[in-house]
Amino acid sequence: MTSLQQTFQPWFGNRRVQSGWKVLLLALPALYLSRIGAEFALPGHPAIGVTLGILAGGFISWLHLRRGASPGPSVLFLAFYVLYPWQSPALALACGLFAFMIWAVMREGRAQQFPIEGVIFVLALLLYGLTLAPGVQPADSGEFQLVIARWGVAHPPGYPLYTLLGGIFARLIPWGDMAWRVNLYSAVTGALTLTLLARTVRLETRSAWAGLAAAGILGTAVSFWTTSTQASIRPMTALFAVLMIEAALAYRRAIRAHQSEAVVRRALIRFGLAAGFGVTHHASLFFVGLLLAVAILAARPGMLLMPRRWAPALLAALAGALPWLYLLIRGAAQAPLAPPDLATLDGLRQHVLAAGFAGDMFYYRTLPAIAERLGLILQVLLFQWPGALLLVAAAAFALLAWRDRWLLLALGGAFAVHTLVTATYRAPQTVEYLIPAYVCIAAAVGCALGMISRPGSNRLLYALTVAVIMLGIVWSARPSWISLRAYQARDMTASDARATLSAAPPGSLILANWHHVTPLWYMQQVEDLRPDIATRYVAPAGAEPYLETWARLLSEESQAGHPLITCSYYPEQFQQTGLTFSSLTSCWQIGPDDKMPDAETALASLGAVRLYAWSIPEQAVAGERAVIDLDWWLPDAAPYGEITTFVHLTNENGEVLAQDDQPLNAPDLADPGIITQRYTLLLPRTVMAGTYRLLAGAYRQTPDGLEPLSDASGEERLAIGALIVRLSSVPPVTGNSLYQPITDAITLVGYDLDFSVLGRARLYLHWNLAGGNTAPAIEITISGGGRSLAQGALPAFGSGYLTTAYDMPDVETASGLQLEFSQAGQPLPLRGAWGLPLMGSVALPPPDGSEHYIPVGDIVVTGYAIQPASAPGGIARARLEVRSTNALTQDMSVQFAYGDAARQYSTPIGGAIPTLKWGWSATLQDTLEVEWPPDIPIEPGPLSIAYYDAFTSATWPIFDSILGQASPHLILKP
């Protein structure tokens, strides 16, 4: 008899009630699955879906009857969706997952003790393998791939153990290139880490579900998942954290069970090995190891006076220094990237202690600074998991404080100290430095879950808790899955590096930032591509501003006589060098191309400027970038900004849907020459699938303003081809999710309102189009306040996600909006529950009039608050909420300006979460500050922000027909 039946025993004593109860429990799976079949499995064919669902549900009930049992009260959760009046895949999944998890957890027997680690390893490796980075990666990942391939030396502290193990692993794998194998090593390490964590928690709690929960929480943390799919030292850092926790918990169990001293000693030796190799792998593990060592002493305080018991563990920890021999040996051999003095003891000490970064440790020491950094830490945690899982983690630590203070000291103490130290560290990778803290959180949740699974505990409460955690894990996995699959599909690192090296003139020198230089080095040293080219990393030079360092090096190297290429382009600084810049794939060549075609081969002429050739992709994706290269001929020098060229993407009505303007920069052009310009069109998500025209043109800056350049017939824009645009497979980011099927092929999946322009409301509707022909087109009428406000139509073809935008008076939205649909002049019924037609409209609730939804490049600003400076020398602030609409592949910076007098450039989120780590739908709170000059009286002026590419200074466009035309910067109004 179930606990629910025991509670209501008097009522259940009635035989008819018992029979009815049993019939209901047996019928619910069939009803649930029949609705799933009608709505999602076979939309548009509800009868077939219902039939298949009834058969599947009936089979499940028959299996239970055959065993002489009913499905149990867990299936009651299915009733929530059976009775829900609208379609909702999220609720359907949640109800099904809840019912299954509670049914599975409530089962008695040895299932609780099932060694689930093998299943976890296979699932994790499959998940990380399906999202694995395809090849060479930028920045640190590219460095690690190069170092492992060439047995080189990575940046301080060198990571010798990672290099050795990764190198052995990569050479044992018989397929894929070396870069892919190094990525795979991270996936295997990540899967092994989750496996050991699950085993550790299961042995501590005697609950397989607790181990699964711990592994799921860590495995779906955004940073852990991401670093487990690319060359990274972070999965090994997490692995050693788990090994230390396992040894500490095993030691405590051995003490409490009064096991032999040999068992206790083995646990201590394991802890010493894990701590020693872990700390020499990454010094941040010192603080986790320190707190776990304190916990070990707390388990048997007198052990400190018994050196024979802890001396073997200390010797084992000293073995962690053995990998440093690799650095000495490879330093003496002058291995790739090894410092010249690495073979000396002082050089080794400097490298393994990362002495160059010593000033960053405990950089934030004051209480206000630490408080601000801890606020960023909270954002980092919310970046990893949904808020509900963080609440579960907080409850887990509270339960440990109540039930097991030792576990609180070990796991909670390690989490707190590591987090505090990380908060005081000045580094742009806070999001990854915290990975050991994520391990502590996952282990704490698993241990706390095990506490409520013990005999005598409420089984239903335990089952509900497991179900909530598993639902949170599934929900947190969705953004990472979408982000990494999208990133994997459009990863351009290898192709860009190959293209740059292939196009470079013989004997060139390439100056590159860290993001670009490591894949270039990899291609040259591992794939032996263009060894005649020298590639140099441009590192920050002390107090000299980084952009000035670039300009200085370009000026110096341009005098050396060899071809010069730069992989960063900062127009304001570079124009002062007096050099000519011509695009070379993803980089820029100094000086014009050596091609000198005659005028007769020109494809088009705009005044004296001629267009000779172009490179246009066949197709692009809405919401992503289309890259176009044009060759321009200049008759004489053109200082930066004098002549600007552009490319427009237009529809059949001539409306510009996307554009990029690029000033020609050829101040040192002595003879007529070819300048190649690269144009990056960032296509808004509102572009429908179809074929669009590409137009090119140029204009000149004169004292009287802009002067368009035209051809002989007076045309100012020249047709250069067509671009096929496909819809994105990445779902839209929305603050108001919906699921309202309109037809078999069109579903409304969300909406957003923006009131950033005074007197105007802009409504964004987000659609999922399943393809097929829906001609004639679906007509949309948007009503509010008793009258029609806007109309539109959906395309008759296309597959993917589309966003449409409609402008209307803001006052008319106060009472809410209604969406009505028609086709060929006839009202179109909606799809309701069970796939049945539903007459009526979609009602949107009344807004509060303060909503924001401003698409800017790859992000959307969903809210802001501003605080202007009140006096000279005061601080103006803007607090913004931003969400990423894609997995970012370009490093982003932000400019915050107060009128014309104050301007500040910075990295979003204080650099704690680098923008290249932002995945799909990441939601972050950013605070921008700028100081008004103390010697200038306060003047009224707008607060504005501009997001731009950190490597090219290209400003991201504002996808709003009013805000984008008013200024390239987003004006923030109270």
Buried (B, 14 or more C-beta within 10 A) or exposed (E): EBEEBEEEEEEBEEEEEEEEBBEBBBBBBBBBBBBBBBBBBBBBBBEEBBBBBBEBBBEBBEEBEEEEEBBBBBBBBBBBBBEBEEBBBEBBBBBBBBBBBBBBBBEEEEEBEBEBBEBBBEBBBEBBBEBBBBBBBBBBBBBBBBBBBBBBBBBBBBBBBBBBBBBEBBEEBEEBBBBBBBBBBBBBBBBBBBBBBBBBBBBBBBBBBBBBBBBBBBBBBBBBBBBBBBBBBBBBBBBBBBBBBBBBBBBBBBBEEEBEEEBBBBBBBBBBBBBBBBBBBBBBBBBBBBBBBBBBEBBBEEBEEEEEBBEBBBEBBEEBEEBBEBBBBBBEBEBBBBBEEBBBEEBBEBBBEBEEBEEEBEEBEEEEEBEBBBBBBEBBBBBBBBEBBBEBBEBBBEBBEEBBEBBBBBBBBBBBBBBBBBBBBBBBBBBBBBBBBBBBBBBBBBBBBBBBBEEEEEBBEBBBBBBBBBBBBBBBBBBBBBBBBBBBEEBEBBEBBBBBBEBBBEEBBBBBBBBBBBBBBBBBBBBEBBEEBEBEBBEEEEEEEBBEBBBBBBBEBBEEEEBBBBBBBBBEBBBEBBBBBBBBBBBBBBBBBEEEBEEEEBEBBBBEBBBBBBEBEEEBBBBBBBBBBBBBBBBEBBBBEBBBBBBBBBBEEEEEBBBBBBBBBBBBBEEBBBBBBBBBBBBBBBBBBBEBBBBBBBBBBEEEEEEBBBBEEEBEBBEBBBBEBBBBBBBBBBBBEBBBBBBBBBBBBBBBBBBBBEEBBBBBBBBBBBEBEBEEBBBBBBBBBEEBBBEBBBBBBBBBBBBBBBBBEBEBBEEEBBBBBBBEEEEBBBBBBBBEEBEEBBEBEEBEEEBBBBBBBBBBBBBBEBBBBEEBEBBBBBBBBBBBBBBBBBBBBBBBBBBEBBEBBBBBBBBBBBBBBBBBBBBBBBBBBBBBEEEEEBEEBBBBBBBBBBBBBBBBBBBBEEBBEEEBBBBBEE
